[in-house]
Structure formats: C-alpha cells, structure tokens
C-alpha cells in the first residue's frame, strides 16, 4: 500500500540517521534507498489487489532492503549491525510469507486490499502531517531527531488506524501494517514505545496536527512526499 510504503521509508531513514552521521557515509544514500521503496506500488489504485501486483511490490521491496543492507554493512558498527539484524529477523520471515503465493499472510492481505484502497483519501491528511514533520525534523537538534521521528511515527499510526478501522474493521489494520513491518522491521516499535500520543515532548518536537508544510523540502525523500501530495 503506497501510504504505508511512504512512511516506512521515513522510519528507515530516521532509524539509520545516527549511524550515517558517525562515519564517512551520507544520508543522501539512504534517501535513494527510500526512493526505491516509494516505487513499492505502481498500480493506479495505490494498493496491490492481485498476485501479479504483489509480486511487483516484492521486487521493489527487495531492492530497497538490499540497498539498506549494503549501507548498514558499510556504515554501522558490528554491535549496531547485530542489533539491526535482531530486530529485522521477524520482518524477513514476514517478507518471505508475503512474497510467496498461496500463503496465509498473502491470501488474507489480498482479501482486505480492496477496502484498504478505499481508505487512501482519508489517509492523505495523515501524510500531510508526515511532510510537515519531515520539514521540522531537518531543523531540530541532532539528539532530538530520533525522538521526533518516533513522535511522527506514532502520530501517523494513530491517524491511519482510525481511517482504516472506520471503513474496514480492526482486522484490516493488521494486514495494512504488514507492509510497514516488512520495510522498516520492528525497529520503530522497539525504539518508539515511550513516544506515544500523550507524550508532552512530542508537542514540542513536532508541529501541531494539521499544520500545512512549507512546501520547501530539502531532501530527496521530502521532495518525493511533496510530489505525492501535490504540494
């Protein structure tokens, strides 16, 4: 699902940001990895509803994962690589199940996919908040970047869950979030547990919900968001 792929790209870049700036690596490389992830779904509806469309999604997802893995192998310390591998283990098994025809995960996802596609207009306001958040994150202090990304992640999760549950039911949320887990692993859930919607610090790190982005993105990923949202 295109909206989930967009946000997974944000979390992937934010999660690796500390490692990138600690060595001779450049965040522009991660932007390019994320750009591949944003090709995750090219069908007009924005949601894969057939086996052929899912296979196409899986090709883009694998390419993006290989790109991030290459970056990590060059730019992370052995301990950091071990931690990343630990939290990514579950997502790799999920990726295998999703990208294999006839599995329970894939069959159930395709069952919910048409309804998930109907929620895309409602989720666009959630993505507008993400774009405004990206602009803010680029200006905060270095030590605040991961907390700000976590606040953005949890705000987005709450927004999209409301949009999906109201039209498709609670079970559909699980299969929509499969795509986030495959792209960004369990890392956001491990790192971001203390930055829920009630965390007062999030109010200082992010603009209020509904804030319009300035429309002046600086990174490749921000520009892709701007183009997707028509800003």
Helices and strands as residue ranges (DSSP letters): H 2-20, H 27-37, H 51-75, H 78-98, H 104-118, H 120-137, G 142-144, H 145-168, H 170-184, H 187-191, H 200-205, H 220-229
